[in-house]
Amino acid sequence: MSDPQSLLDRAEDAIRPLFLASARAWWDASISATEENERRVVAAELALSDALAEPELYAGVSAARANGAEGLVRRQLDVLHDALVPNQVPEALRHRIVSLEASVESRFSRHRGVVGGAEVDDNEIRRILRESEDVAERREAWEASKTVGAAVADDVRELARLRNEAARGLGYRDWFALAIETMEMDEERLFATLGECDALTAAPFAAWKADVDAELARRFGCASGELRPWHYEDVFFQEVPVTGGLDTSHVFAGTDVVALARRTFDGLGLETASILERSDLFPRPGKSQHAFCIDVDREGDVRVLANVEHDSYWADTMLHELGHGVFDLGLDASLPWLVRDTHLTITEGIAIMMGSLAQDADWLRDVVGVDAGEAEALDAGLRRRRAAEALVFARWVLVITSFERALYADPEADLAAIWWELVSRYQLLTPPAGRHEPDWAAKIHVACSPVYYHTYLYGNLVAAQLRAALERETGGLVGRPEAGKFLAERVFAPGQSIRWDRLVERATGEPLGASHLAREIEVGLR
């Protein structure tokens, strides 16, 4: 155990096959939420958790870090240490958390809301909120989207208790504090960044939303003060409504958004064929209704789960998820397995940057085939929409991150009241009168990807900074193989061999900040 490299080799030999088994089981459960697949997930996750909980391994890693290991060996030790820490808790507690997480996730996959007496999927709820002029139907669809919250809320609250018990046993204030630290982040700095984004976005968001509300009020024949969450087009108001903005739905009519996404990455010289061959892209009962990319083995088995319809929403989503995928495929194969991985903030930055192309005039012209004159005419509106999306999403991240901090501070609190206070404060939405349902639990990330959402905000900052660097060094992104090479060499290849914040600075030439995103918002809203 005195040799750090031998320790790392032993750790990889123990963890790697269990990681693979866990990833495969999770994929199978996501595409088919059966009881058998749920049992397989639990068994695989327990085996991986047991390996990561090994006291001798943790002690050896801690000692090696304290004894001055350097370079890539030290980096592997740091990454491994952060993976081991959350598992250094009693076996019974770890096993209870794993089992309950799998149960909650399976219920999310199986659940369907009911509208008009029939079960509907998330795509149909989105369609109703996008198209319906019937306010009663809109309300029913919005409420149907929240029923999964009632189905899982008690167990999500219990998970918060159990996670807190684990974190406090390790000397942390709560699970929120543990999660932030083991992501190589500083909680004080995180909330300083959130505060900066709040200050940058509050006034422009309020002005933008007032204009949208006026349009919605005209559409539905009511006063702006009578608008409620179901008058908007996204069930959490985390996306920009078409009403009062630019509607590009006609652009995607008759297109194949999977083919468009593949063409986009082909233009960058980034391969996606192997990802798409392994992926599961279209909706069916019993399948997760969400979208994600998974690197199954860190050796090239990268897959995307989606529920594609051929519209702008899924064009953005496919570009986003394949952004994760090309990052995973672009990791330097010679890196040690423990650091042949991505940091959440960087991979989300790439995914967000790629997804935003669905609202980019150059992309619509060069990839979708929109007439050059029409693309030019759309450009100002597209920039305004992208700026609005940044505003809307920043406000949404403020809700989720503040809520999760409150959830782990006190799982026994009146979480419904906290949720709607935050929604009212940051998103300027009026809560439905008398509603006291666990709507907070309807967001799958709160239950199944805890303390994750702040990485999307950092991802937006990374995306804006990368766009500026690409514009400066390669003249842009769409259809530029040199831009793909820039990303492959400077961002993808290093993986976790470099801390995420240092990687951003090395790739873009400056520390991560909010100035580029602020500039994009300012220019877009002019």
URNORLIN-V137320 format. One line per field, one symbol per residue. phi: phi as a letter, one per 40 degrees, with the letter a starting at -180 (. if undefined). psi: psi as a letter, one per 30 degrees, with the letter a starting at -180 (. if undefined). burial: b if it has 16 or more other ideal C-beta (glycine too) atoms within 10 Angstrom, else e. A space follows every 50 residues. Layout:
phi: ???
psi: ???
burial: ???
This chain:
phi: .ccdccccccccdccdccccccccccdccccacccccccccccccccccc cccdcccccccccccccgdbgcccccccccdcccdcccbddccdcccccc dccccccccccbcbbggbcbccccccccccbccccccccccccccccccc cbdcccccccccccdcccccgcdacdcccccccgbbcccdcccccccdcc bdcccccccccccccccccbgacdcccbdccccbcbfbbcccdgbccbcc cccgcbcccccccdcdccgbcbdccccccbbbcacgbdccbabbccbgbh cbbbbabcbcacdccdcccccccdcccccccdcccddcbcabcdcccccc ccdcccccbbccccccbcgcddccccccdccccccccccccccccccdcc ccccccdccaccccccccdcccccccbfcccccgcbcccdcccccccbbc fbccccccccccdcccdcccccbbghbcgbdccccdccccbcdcfccbdd cccccccbgaccaccccdcccdcccc
psi: ffjeeeeeeeeeeeeeeeeeeeeeeeeefefjileeeeeeeeeeeeeeee effjeeeeeeeeeeefggklbfeeeeeeeeefeeeffhlkeeeeeeeeee eeeeeeeeefkklkkggkklleeeeeeefeekfjeeeeeeeeeeffffee ffeeeeeeeeeeeeeeeefggleaeeeeeeegghlkeeeefeeeeeeeee feeeeeeeeeeeeeeeeeeghlleffklefflfkfghglklekgakjgef efkgljfeeeeeeeeeffgkkfeeeeefljflllkgkkgaklkkjefggf iklkkliklileefeeeeeeefeeefeeffkjffkkefgillkeeeeeee eeeeefffhkeeeeefeegkkeeeeeefeeeeeeeeeeeeeeeeeeeeee eeeeeeefejfflieeeeefeeeeeefhkkkkkgkhliffffjeeeefik hffffeeeeeeeeeeeeeeeeefggaekgjffeeeeeeefeeefbgfkke eeeeeeefgllkafeeeeeeeeeef.
burial: eeebeebbebbbebbbebbbbbbbbbbbbbbbbeeebbebbbebbbbbbb bbbbeebbebbeebeeeebeebbebbbbbbeebbbbbbbeeeebebbbbb bbebbbbbbbbbbebeeeebbbbbbbbbbbeeeeeeebebbbbbbbebbe bbbebbbebbebbbbbbeeeebebbbbbbbebbbbeeeebbebbeebbeb bbebbeebbeebbeebbeebeeebeebbbbbbbbbbbbbbbbbbbbebee bbeebebbebbbbbbbbbebebeebbeebbbebeeebbbbbbbbbbbbee bbbbbbbbbbbbbbbbbbbbbbbbbbbbbbbeeebbbbbbbbbbbbbbbb bbbbbbbbbbbbbbbbbbebeeeebeebeebbbbbbbbbbbbbbbbbbbb bbbbbbbbeebeeebbebbbbbbeebbebebbeeeebbbbbbbbebbbeb bbbbbbbbbbbbbbbbbbbbeeebeebbbbeebbebbbebbbbbbbbbeb bebbeebbeeebebebbbebbeebee
